[in-house]
Amino acid sequence: MQYVKAHGAEIPALGFGVFRMSDTEVEAVIPAALEAGFRHFDTAQIYQNEAALGRALVSAGAKRDELFLTTKVWVDNYSADRFAASVDESLDKLGVDQVDLLLAHWPGNTVPVAQQIEWLNEVQAAGKTRFIGVSNYNRSQLREAISVSEAPVVTNQIEIHPYLDQSAMLGLAAETGTALTGYFGMADGAVPGDELISQIGAKHGKTAAQVGLRWQIQQGIIVLSKTAKPARVAENFDIFDFTLSDDEIKAIGGLARADGRLVSPEGLAPDWAA
């Protein structure tokens, strides 16, 4: 496993996300993920499967000190009386005293960034998370978060795949030492069926999905893989024995298009150009 270092955090570069997975799917696939080598697991309050993930990890005999656990506070809990309480509920569901990384899930349009960051700092100071970060912040919001936060903002988790140009955010991340974590890496199924990416994969004896994950890893991005099928887990993990050339990375990045963004819910998403 490779690691991405950011402000004292060492985060496994390949994580396993459980977005849109039922409790049954989570509990069925986690043993296979652990067997394949995954130790970084990503969930969120809104996924409603924190408890299933916690149960699955315990049942599989995972050692807590070998895991990197991330969860995210949902926007409905962005209030003085709910933020910390919701984190306590997440910890209880996960069956841990502390997560490794806690994120504000979306910036939303009602609670200022500075307030979100203040609450994240408070729960970090209380020992409920080792590190804090944000998710779906635009560049100006990330700059503000970094400037007002007492604790380092170690990552911004955002949509990243070949059809969306995130070079400006990559530049800001490099400038500030903030890691990027990519979700939706398969672009809702487009990457595995992409002709160019498949051709590149064939040269390396890999699938297009593996190439899509490797493309992010080689750019220093933490990438979240996902599958509800235990038989597919090993494939997602088997991406550390080949290297894409600079030309291949550039060619894949050239697939970006103006309408490439897939996730931008009204009322939650910011102005992505800011």
C-alpha positions in Angstrom: 0.0 0.0 0.0 1.1 3.5 -0.8 0.4 6.4 1.6 -0.3 10.1 1.0 1.1 12.4 3.7 -0.6 15.7 4.5 0.1 17.8 7.6 1.0 14.8 9.8 -1.6 12.4 8.5 -0.5 9.3 6.6 -3.5 8.2 4.6 -3.6 4.9 2.6 -3.7 6.1 -1.0 -6.4 3.5 -1.9 -9.6 3.5 0.2 -12.8 1.5 0.1 -16.0 3.6 0.1 -19.5 2.3 1.0 -21.6 5.0 -0.7 -25.1 3.7 -1.8 -24.5 0.3 -0.2 -27.0 -1.4 2.0 -26.2 -2.9 5.4 -26.3 -6.4 3.8 -24.0 -5.4 1.0 -21.5 -3.8 3.4 -21.4 -6.7 5.8 -20.9 -9.1 2.8 -18.1 -7.2 1.1 -16.0 -5.9 4.0 -14.4 -9.3 4.8 -13.3 -9.6 1.1 -11.9 -6.0 1.3 -9.9 -6.7 4.3 -8.6 -10.0 2.8 -7.5 -8.1 -0.4 -5.6 -5.6 1.7 -7.9 -2.6 2.2 -7.4 -0.8 5.6 -8.8 2.6 4.7 -12.6 2.7 4.8 -14.8 5.7 4.0 -18.5 6.2 5.1 -20.7 9.1 6.1 -23.7 9.8 8.3 -26.0 10.2 5.3 -25.0 6.8 3.9 -26.8 5.3 6.9 -24.4 2.4 7.0 -21.9 3.4 9.6 -23.2 0.8 12.0 -23.0 -1.9 9.3 -19.4 -1.0 8.6 -18.5 -1.1 12.3 -20.1 -4.5 12.8 -18.5 -5.9 9.7 -15.0 -4.8 10.7 -15.4 -6.2 14.2 -16.8 -9.5 12.9 -13.9 -9.8 10.4 -11.4 -9.4 13.2 -9.9 -6.2 11.9 -7.5 -4.5 14.3 -8.4 -1.0 15.0 -4.8 0.3 15.0 -4.4 -1.0 11.5 -7.5 0.8 10.1 -8.0 4.3 8.8 -11.6 5.3 9.3 -13.3 8.3 7.7 -16.8 9.6 8.2 -18.6 12.8 7.3 -21.0 15.1 9.2 -24.2 15.7 7.2 -25.4 19.3 6.6 -28.6 18.7 8.7 -26.2 18.5 11.7 -24.5 21.8 11.0 -25.8 23.4 14.2 -24.4 24.1 17.7 -26.7 21.5 19.3 -26.3 18.8 16.7 -22.7 18.8 15.3 -20.8 17.3 18.2 -23.8 15.1 19.2 -23.9 13.7 15.6 -20.3 12.8 15.8 -20.9 10.9 19.1 -23.6 9.0 17.3 -21.3 8.2 14.4 -18.6 6.9 16.8 -21.2 4.8 18.6 -22.4 3.3 15.4 -18.9 2.6 14.2 -18.0 1.1 17.6 -14.9 3.3 18.1 -13.8 6.0 20.4 -12.3 8.1 17.6 -12.2 8.2 13.8 -9.1 8.9 11.9 -10.6 11.6 9.7 -13.8 13.6 10.0 -15.1 15.7 7.2 -17.7 18.3 6.7 -19.7 16.6 3.9 -20.9 19.5 1.8 -20.5 23.3 2.2 -24.2 23.9 1.7 -25.6 27.4 1.5 -26.8 28.2 5.0 -23.9 27.7 7.5 -20.7 29.7 6.9 -17.5 27.8 6.2 -15.8 29.4 9.2 -18.5 28.0 11.5 -18.2 24.5 10.0 -14.5 24.6 10.6 -14.9 25.8 14.1 -17.1 22.8 14.9 -14.7 20.4 13.3 -11.9 21.9 15.4 -13.9 21.5 18.6 -14.6 17.8 18.0 -10.9 17.3 17.0 -9.8 19.0 20.2 -12.2 16.7 22.2 -10.4 13.7 20.8 -13.2 12.4 18.6 -11.1 12.5 15.5 -7.4 12.4 14.8 -7.6 14.7 11.7 -10.2 17.0 10.1 -11.0 17.8 6.5 -13.7 18.9 4.1 -15.6 17.5 1.2 -16.9 19.2 -1.9 -15.5 22.6 -1.1 -14.5 24.9 -4.0 -11.1 26.5 -4.1 -12.1 29.7 -2.3 -13.9 27.8 0.4 -10.8 25.5 0.8 -8.6 28.6 1.2 -10.9 30.1 3.8 -11.1 26.8 5.7 -7.3 26.5 5.8 -6.9 30.1 6.9 -9.4 30.0 9.8 -8.7 26.4 11.1 -6.6 25.9 14.2 -6.0 22.3 13.1 -4.6 21.4 9.7 -7.2 20.7 7.0 -5.7 17.5 5.7 -7.9 16.8 2.7 -10.7 18.0 0.4 -12.7 15.0 -0.8 -14.1 15.8 -4.3 -15.4 14.3 -7.5 -12.4 13.1 -9.6 -12.4 11.1 -12.8 -11.0 11.5 -16.3 -14.0 13.4 -17.6 -13.7 16.3 -15.1 -10.8 18.7 -15.2 -9.6 19.2 -11.6 -6.2 20.6 -12.4 -6.9 23.9 -10.6 -7.8 22.1 -7.4 -4.7 19.9 -7.8 -2.7 23.0 -8.0 -4.2 24.5 -4.9 -3.7 21.2 -3.1 0.0 21.2 -4.0 0.3 24.8 -2.9 -1.3 24.3 0.5 -0.1 20.8 1.3 -3.7 19.6 1.4 -4.4 16.1 0.1 -7.1 15.5 -2.4 -9.4 12.5 -2.0 -11.3 11.4 -5.1 -14.7 9.9 -5.3 -16.9 8.8 -8.2 -13.7 7.6 -9.9 -15.5 5.3 -12.3 -17.7 8.3 -13.4 -20.9 6.3 -12.8 -19.7 3.4 -15.0 -18.2 5.4 -17.9 -14.5 4.6 -17.1 -14.8 0.8 -17.3 -16.3 1.1 -20.8 -14.0 3.8 -22.1 -12.2 2.8 -25.3 -9.1 4.8 -24.7 -8.7 3.7 -21.1 -9.4 0.1 -22.1 -6.7 0.2 -24.7 -4.2 1.6 -22.2 -5.2 -1.1 -19.8 -4.7 -3.8 -22.4 -1.0 -2.7 -22.8 -0.5 -3.3 -19.0 -2.6 -6.4 -18.7 -5.1 -4.4 -16.6 -8.8 -3.5 -16.8 -10.0 0.0 -17.6 -11.2 0.3 -14.0 -7.8 -0.5 -12.7 -6.2 2.1 -15.0 -8.8 4.7 -13.8 -7.7 4.1 -10.1 -4.0 4.0 -11.0 -4.4 7.3 -12.9 -5.4 9.0 -9.7 -2.8 7.2 -7.5 0.0 8.4 -9.7 -1.1 12.0 -9.4 -0.8 11.8 -5.6 -4.6 11.6 -5.1 -6.2 9.4 -2.5 -8.8 7.4 -4.4 -11.9 5.7 -3.1 -12.8 2.5 -4.9 -16.2 0.8 -4.5 -17.9 -2.4 -5.3 -20.7 -4.3 -3.6 -19.5 -7.5 -5.2 -16.9 -9.4 -3.1 -15.5 -11.1 -6.3 -14.5 -7.7 -7.7 -12.7 -6.4 -4.6 -9.3 -8.0 -5.4 -9.3 -6.4 -8.8 -9.7 -2.9 -7.3 -6.8 -3.5 -5.0 -4.5 -4.9 -7.6 -3.2 -1.6 -9.0 0.3 -1.3 -7.4 2.2 -3.5 -9.8 2.2 -1.3 -12.9 3.0 2.3 -13.8 1.3 4.5 -16.4 3.6 6.6 -18.6 3.4 10.4 -18.5 1.9 10.3 -22.0 -0.8 7.8 -20.8 -1.6 10.0 -17.8 -1.9 13.0 -20.1 -4.1 11.1 -22.6 -6.5 10.1 -19.9 -6.6 13.6 -18.6 -7.4 14.7 -22.1 -10.8 13.0 -21.8 -12.1 15.9 -19.6 -15.0 17.9 -21.0 -17.0 20.9 -20.0 -20.0 18.9 -18.9 -18.0 16.3 -17.1 -19.2 17.0 -13.6 -21.7 14.4 -12.4 -22.4 15.4 -8.8 -23.6 18.9 -8.0 -26.8 18.9 -5.9 -28.6 22.2 -5.6 -28.4 23.7 -2.1 -25.4 21.7 -1.2 -22.8 22.3 -4.0 -20.9 25.6 -4.2 -20.0 27.7 -7.2 -17.4 25.3 -8.6 -15.6 28.1 -10.5 -14.9 30.1 -7.4 
